[in-house]
């Protein structure tokens, strides 16, 4: 089966960059359409804000969100540039929320036939406590999933 539309989920971390590189090679060989998705996850940022006073919390939350969003926009632009430098056409998407469900839904919405994402090196305890985006996507996606280690 030749993949026609690849969704790459990235956050800019080392494991995401490895997944992007693998997806780039696949897209070139297959001539596949490429969509790149980044998700602003607020869980850790929100915890930091909750320790502030109620008055400061609103302004701080807005600033934290803007900083996270700006960072992920940069991640998307960098990834897009790398792909377009090889002649591939790319569309990018930025969303906010829980990464696993958003990745699965975006792949369904775009009719992707492959999702490529990296896997963080979490201990079994860490994966159980934090949850694993790659495990979530692998279990729930309607299309094939390539998890790059």
C-alpha positions as CSV (number, residue, x, y, z in Angstrom):
1,X,0.0,0.0,0.0
2,X,1.3,3.4,-0.9
3,X,0.5,6.2,1.5
4,X,-1.1,9.2,-0.1
5,X,-1.4,11.6,2.9
6,X,0.9,11.6,5.9
7,X,0.1,13.5,9.1
8,X,3.2,14.3,11.1
9,X,2.7,15.2,14.8
10,X,5.5,17.3,16.2
11,X,6.4,19.4,19.2
12,X,9.9,20.2,18.3
13,X,11.6,17.9,20.8
14,X,14.4,15.5,19.8
15,X,12.0,12.6,19.4
16,X,9.7,14.7,17.2
17,X,12.6,15.8,15.0
18,X,13.5,12.1,14.4
19,X,9.9,11.4,13.4
20,X,9.9,14.4,11.0
21,X,13.1,13.2,9.3
22,X,11.6,9.7,8.8
23,X,8.3,11.2,7.5
24,X,10.3,13.5,5.1
25,X,12.0,10.5,3.5
26,X,8.7,8.6,3.2
27,X,6.9,11.5,1.7
28,X,9.7,12.0,-0.9
29,X,9.8,8.4,-1.9
30,X,6.0,8.0,-2.0
31,X,5.1,11.5,-3.4
32,X,2.7,11.8,-0.5
33,X,0.8,14.9,0.6
34,X,2.1,16.1,4.0
35,X,0.3,17.8,6.9
36,X,2.1,18.8,10.0
37,X,0.3,19.2,13.3
38,X,1.5,20.7,16.6
39,X,-0.6,20.8,19.7
40,X,-0.2,23.3,22.5
41,X,-0.6,21.3,25.7
42,X,-1.5,23.3,28.7
43,X,-1.3,20.8,31.5
44,X,2.1,21.7,33.0
45,X,1.7,25.4,32.2
46,X,-1.7,25.5,34.0
47,X,-0.3,23.9,37.1
48,X,2.3,26.7,37.4
49,X,-0.4,29.4,37.0
50,X,-2.6,27.9,39.7
51,X,0.1,28.6,42.3
52,X,-0.3,32.3,41.6
53,X,-2.8,34.6,43.2
54,X,-6.3,34.7,41.5
55,X,-5.6,38.2,40.2
56,X,-2.3,37.4,38.7
57,X,-3.4,34.0,37.5
58,X,-5.5,35.3,34.6
59,X,-2.8,37.5,33.1
60,X,-0.1,34.9,33.8
61,X,-2.2,32.2,32.1
62,X,-2.7,34.3,29.0
63,X,1.0,35.1,28.8
64,X,2.0,31.4,29.3
65,X,-0.5,30.4,26.6
66,X,0.8,33.0,24.2
67,X,4.4,31.9,24.8
68,X,3.5,28.2,24.2
69,X,1.5,29.1,21.1
70,X,4.3,31.2,19.7
71,X,6.8,28.4,20.3
72,X,4.7,25.8,18.6
73,X,4.1,28.2,15.6
74,X,7.9,28.4,15.3
75,X,8.2,24.6,15.5
76,X,5.6,24.3,12.7
77,X,7.3,27.0,10.5
78,X,10.7,25.3,10.9
79,X,9.3,21.9,10.0
80,X,7.4,23.3,7.0
81,X,10.6,25.0,5.8
82,X,12.6,21.7,6.0
83,X,9.9,19.9,4.0
84,X,9.4,22.6,1.4
85,X,13.2,22.8,0.9
86,X,12.9,19.4,-0.7
87,X,10.0,20.4,-3.0
88,X,7.2,19.0,-0.9
89,X,4.0,21.0,-0.4
90,X,3.0,21.1,3.2
91,X,0.0,22.3,5.2
92,X,0.3,23.0,8.9
93,X,-2.1,23.0,11.8
94,X,-1.9,24.3,15.3
95,X,-4.4,23.2,18.0
96,X,-4.7,23.4,21.7
97,X,-5.7,20.6,24.1
98,X,-4.9,17.0,24.7
99,X,-2.4,15.8,22.0
100,X,-3.6,12.2,21.5
101,X,-7.3,12.9,20.8
102,X,-6.4,15.9,18.6
103,X,-3.9,13.9,16.5
104,X,-6.4,11.1,16.0
105,X,-9.2,13.5,15.0
106,X,-7.1,15.6,12.7
107,X,-6.0,12.4,10.8
108,X,-9.6,11.4,10.4
109,X,-10.7,14.9,9.4
110,X,-7.9,15.2,6.8
111,X,-8.4,11.6,5.6
112,X,-4.7,10.7,6.3
113,X,-3.6,7.1,5.8
114,X,-0.5,7.4,7.9
115,X,0.4,9.2,11.2
116,X,4.1,9.6,12.0
117,X,5.1,10.7,15.5
118,X,8.0,10.3,17.9
119,X,8.0,8.5,21.2
120,X,9.5,10.1,24.3
121,X,11.6,7.8,26.4
122,X,9.5,7.5,29.5
123,X,9.9,4.9,32.2
124,X,7.0,2.5,32.7
125,X,6.0,4.5,35.8
126,X,6.3,7.8,33.9
127,X,4.2,6.5,31.0
128,X,1.6,5.2,33.4
129,X,1.5,8.5,35.3
130,X,1.7,10.9,32.4
131,X,0.2,8.8,29.7
132,X,1.8,8.3,26.3
133,X,0.6,10.2,23.3
134,X,2.1,7.6,20.9
135,X,0.3,4.8,22.8
136,X,-3.0,6.7,22.7
137,X,-2.7,7.4,19.0
138,X,-1.6,3.9,18.2
139,X,-4.6,2.4,19.9
140,X,-7.2,4.8,18.6
141,X,-6.2,5.9,15.1
142,X,-8.3,4.7,12.2
143,X,-5.2,4.7,9.9
144,X,-1.7,3.3,10.2
145,X,0.7,4.8,12.7
146,X,4.5,4.9,12.5
147,X,6.1,5.5,15.9
148,X,9.7,6.6,15.6
149,X,11.9,5.7,18.5
